[in-house]
Amino acid sequence: MFQKYKICCFTYGKLHELALNAVQQLNDPEMEITCVSTQGQKLNKSIQLALKNNTEVFIAGSSNFETISHSYDIPIVGIEVGYQDYLQHIVEASKKADRIGIACYQNRLNYDFSLLEPFLGIQIKKIIYNRNTDLPEKMRDCGCPLIMGGGYACEVAAQLGFTGVLIYPGIQVIVNAFRTAKIFAQRLRKKKSDMMYYAAVIGESPNGIISIDRFGAVTNYNPSAENYLGVTASDALGKQAETLFPQLKLTSTFQQKSRVEDTVVLYRNRQLHLRKILMTEDPAVEAAATALITDLSDFRKSEMSYLIKQRALLSKSGFISKYHFSDILGKCAELKKTMNKAKIYAKTNYNILIFGETGTGKELLAQSICNYSERAGQSFVAVNCAALPDNLLESELFGYQEGAFTGSAKGGHRGLFELANGGTIFLDEIGSVSPALQVKLLRVLQEHEIMRIGDDKIIPVDVRVIAATNKNPEDMLKEGFRMDLLFRLNELELELPPLRRRGEDILLLFREFLNHKVEAGPVLIPDDDLSLLKMYSWPGNIRELHNVCARFSLFLNARGEEKSFSRILRECIGEKRLLADVFSRYHYVPGITDVSGDMLHDLSDKLGYTHTEIAGMLHVSRSTLWRRQKESD
């Protein structure tokens, strides 16, 4: 039998009459609305009585709303007086007085009425009070014979001999507040129902379930957990899990690299299988981590052994993701934006297309997404589509049956899609795939099934596809890439910025690479000596920076006093590459275009060349260089 939603509305004075009329106008048979005229000391008693009567949602006017909100943790809807309501009452009041005071509790009134003063020929003052006891003195000091405000303000005004004008909303505002309260009550009932359902599931579960908050305190503990761990719920709830159950190492869940991790522990002479689940990193959510506890029976032992062997084989074969988002270094806003999007995308099962120049770290990002997703711990299979000829790529992706072609392996061959089943496949350089193979890839994405070469059997596969390309979509389509396949691959899109757009990240990455390559410890190099790193355009991106850093580390110990850090960097990057990069940036052609002062500045101050060296490289006299530099200053 349906029970009506119980709503209690606290009003005062004129607002009480309006609330009663609003109840009649609403006439909702699903709501039981009680209107109580109360204020001040009587309000607390009214609230306690309403709570005893199982009121689900409360409604109140301005002053009552503020009092309840600060003193009680109960669902409440406020009756807001709008600007139109104030405007209407001010116009009427201007006929009675030329100075009007508006009582404002804690300066909650955000409307500016000063623009009305010249039109109505009146003065309007706000009377701001923080406590009811402050209001009489504030009214006396304002010097206004007419006071506007709520029921309490009008009552005080009358006691002081002023004219009080009650500000009240239109009846439709109160009707809307009742409707909002009904929605709140519906949501509260659903939440309560869900909690009862989950409590029943957790309570009856044969698995032990124990949850901890972000501080490591036990927040949930079911009867099965009592049986497994030998501690009652009354002794466990609210206590530190690490103190009660140190063998379980529950707080380590917050440091685990994937959301779900399985482990086996010996506890009270029993082998227990723990599935540790990182629920959330949000400090506002109570249950931050949960462990499911089961007895490791012979069946579970063999199952866990199989899983461990499978993952060991994946690791040995290289079909596993090794990198995480924490391995991606950088602080630039563009990279952070991409990382934040990638973390959101990782939690879905949509296909992702990653755009980025060569060497920007597309596979590193793909592996990080895999390890952050529900497929973490499953296979991660990467293939460079540009590295294999078309026929070989097809057999690698889809596999083949024994005897499918001359030289085929005995027993056939499992394709990469089969190896990635349940996990992720990374298709690098997807733009190089031939039109014929594109058709077959499209079928895999549409139907989630493959067929080995030379076979007539359909093999269903559950694979998430992450593809990467160094081309933009428009260029791919111009080169003949299928639009329907592009849309299937590009359900979600990520773009990695090139290194030249990452500013200070270039120095950060260089120092990080260098510290890993120099055995003597961190190398302290002033930023000024590394300035040319930020000037160079890095066509090979992070991969090129890593190679330059490797050369630089070898030169460090061998450098003489006559060689500065910038000169060593020039040698490691390559003099010709650096000069070609500078010439390209300034559109300089030796013997044809003029030398600009800015280009001379880069060559001398950032690359460290002397004027004699620059004159020799550009085939101009030193006097010409001096004149060009003087003109630019």
Secondary structure by P-SEA (a helix, b strand, c coil): ccccbbbbbbbcaaaaaaaaaaaaaacccccbbbbbbccccaaaaaaaaaaaacccbbbbcaaaaaaaaaccccbbbbbcccaaaaaaaaaaaaacccbbbbbbcccccccccccccccccbbbbbbccccccccaaaaaaaccccccccaaaaaaaaaacbbbbbbbccaaaaaaaaaaaaaaaaaaaaaaaaaaaaaaaaaacccbbbbbccccccccccaaaaaacccccccccccccccccccccccccccccccccccccccccbbbbbbcccccccccccccbbbbbbcccaaaaaaaaaaaaaaaaaaaacccccccccccccccaaaaaaaaaaaaaaaccbbbbbbbcccccaaaaaaaaaaaccccccbbbbbccccccaaaaaaaacccccccccccccccccccccccccbbbbbcccccccaaaaaaaaaaaaccccccccccbbbbbbbbbbbbccccaaaaaaacccaaaaaaaacbbbbbbccccccaaaaaaaaaaaaacccccbbbbccccccccccccccccaaaaaaaaaaaaaacccccccccaaaaaaaaacaaaaaaaaaaaaccccccccccaaaaaaacccccccaaaaaaaacccaaaaaaaaaaac
